[in-house]
Amino acid sequence: MDIVEYQKVKNFDYIQYCDYLQKKYGIGLCDYMTKSWNKNQKISRTKDGLVAHHKYEDHAIMLSHKEFAVLHPIEWQKAENIVYCDYLEHLFLHILICEGVLSGQIEKTNEIVGIGGIINFIVPELNDLYSGWETRETWRKNCHNRVKNDKEVYLLLLKRFKNSCHTYPAYSETCLFSCFNEMFGLWSKKQNKELFDEIKSL
């Protein structure tokens, strides 16, 4: 997602944006999980730089993981409930979930939806990417290449998240200062410091 497209979609709600992305990329190539709750490998579009997002992540967390998915209807895994997106679009989807819960558009459940994807997965990896880390994994490189020139959009999304979601459960002032690869010894928070300073000033 570049800056021009963000300006076009910035006022969408979560469902509108899911529909927009499905029109842009199409629905799932197949159901995400089989009837035995195993991931269907044919679902992947990382060769196109896209990841798969479950539309029902506004209802429940971690629907791509078997141990969580089995607790919910198998229909949530259907192809028509899969949304393809690049990393920045994925971040925006999760921000819209958090905003939807805070505004009352999305009904609260026992699960804290939306924010885990942001602070535990998407932001740590994008922090490393925009600080200069280069992956050796082909699929991940495809996904990175799709968004690597759109740091401006990343910072706009983080500013929006800080402004609109600072009262959300699990949010903290330091939740965006993360590093995906530090646990693997491949990168460090020190190498992200310049970006952290930019995030702090948003």
N, C-alpha and C positions, 0 to 999 in steps of 0.2 A: 504494500500500500504506500503510494507516494503522497506528497502533501496535497496535490490537487484532488485526489480521490478522498483523502480524509476530510477535506472541506465539504465534499459532496455528501458524506455519510455521517458526519459528526453528530447530527441531531436525531439519528435513528435510535429506536429502542432495541432491546435485545432480539426480539422476534423479527422485527423488520430487518435487522442486520443479518440474521441467519438466513432469511429469505433472499436477501440481496446477494449473499455469498453463494447460495445454492443456484441462483440464476447465473452468476458469474462463472462458477466452476462445475456446476452439476451436482447431483446428489451422490451418495456413496456408490462406489463401483459394485458393491455387494453389501450384505449385512456385515456389521463390524465383527460380531461373534457368531459362531456356529451354535446349534441347539445344545451342544455340550459345553457352551460357555468358553470356548477357545477362540482366540483372535484369528480371524480369517486373513491370511497373508495377502490376499488379492485386494484388500482394502487400500493398501498403501499407494500414495501418489508423491512420495518424496523425490522421485525422479523429476517431477515438475516443481520441486521446491515447496510442496504443500504438505501440511499435516492434517490429520482428521480430528474434528471436534464433535463431541456428542451434543446434540441440540438440547437434550434433557439435563445438561450440567447446571441448568438453573434450578433443578429439583434435587440433585444428588451429586456427590463428589466421586472422582476416580472411576468413572464408568468404563474406562479402557482397561481396568484391572479386574481380573476374574473374581477375586475375593469380595470386591465391592459390587461388581455388576450383578452377581447372582442374587443380591438382596432386592433387586428391582425388576420390573417387567422386562421380558425378553424383547418386547416391541421397541424398547428404547434403543436397542442395538440394530434396528432395521435400517436399510440403506437410506430410506427417505428421512431418517433422523440423524444422518451424518452430514456435517458441514466441513468442506475443505477450506483451508485458509493458509496464508503465509504466517510467519511468526508475529508480525505486527498486527495482522488481522486477528490472530489468536489472542494476543494481549488485549485488543479492543473488545473482543467478545467477553472476556472475563471481567473487564472493567464494567461493561454494560450489565453483566449479571449483578455485580456489587451495587451499582447505581440503582438497578431495578428493585433490589431487596430494600434498599434504604428509602426509595420513593413509594414503596408499597405496590408497584406494578408486578413484582415477582413475590409470590407468597413465601413467607418464612417457613422453613422446615427445621427439623432437629439438627440438620447438617449445615455447617457454615460454607455455603457454596461460593464459587468464584475466586475468592482471594488466594486460596492455596495454589492454584495454577499460576497466579501472578508471582507471588513472593517465593515459591519453592522451586519453580521450574522455568517459566518464561523469562522473567527479569534477570535471574542469575546468569543464564546463558547469553542473553543479549548484552548484559553488562560486559561480559568477557569479549564478545564479538566486537562491540563498538570501542573496546579498549585495545584491540589489535590481535586478539587470539585467533589462530587459524586451526581449524580442525583437520584431522587426517581422514575422517570418515566421509566417504563419498556422499551418502544420503544427507548427512548433516551439512556438508559443504553446499549441496544443491539448495537446501533451505536457507543457508546463510547468504548465498549469492543473490537470492531473490530480494533480500532486505538490506544488504550491507551498505547501500548508498542512501538509505532513508533514515539516518540518525535523527534528523530534524523531526520526523514524525514520532520516533521513539520518545524523544524528550517532550514533545507535545502531549503524548499519551500519559507519560509519567506525571507531568504537571497536572493534567486533568484528574488522574487517580489521586494525587496528593490533595487536591482541592475538594473533590466530590466524595471521596471515600475515607477520609481521615477518622471518621467516627465508626467505621466498620469493625466488627469483631476481628481480632488478630492483626489489625493494622497497628504499626508503631512507627516512630520517627526514623528508625534505623532499618525498617524491613526492606528497603530498596537497595541498601548498600551490601550487596551480596556477590558471591563469585561461585560459579558453577563448577569450575575445574580445580578449585583449591583442594578438595578432598582427594583428588587423584594425583596431586602434585604437578599438575600441568600448567597452572596459572596461579595467581594470588590476588588478594584484595589490594595489595600494594600497587599492583600493575593496573588496577581499576581506579586508583585514587583521583586522577584527573577527571574522569567521568563522574565519580562520586561528588566531586566539588561542583560540577555542573548540575547534577541532580539536586544537591543541597540548595542551590541558588534559585531553583524553579519556583 
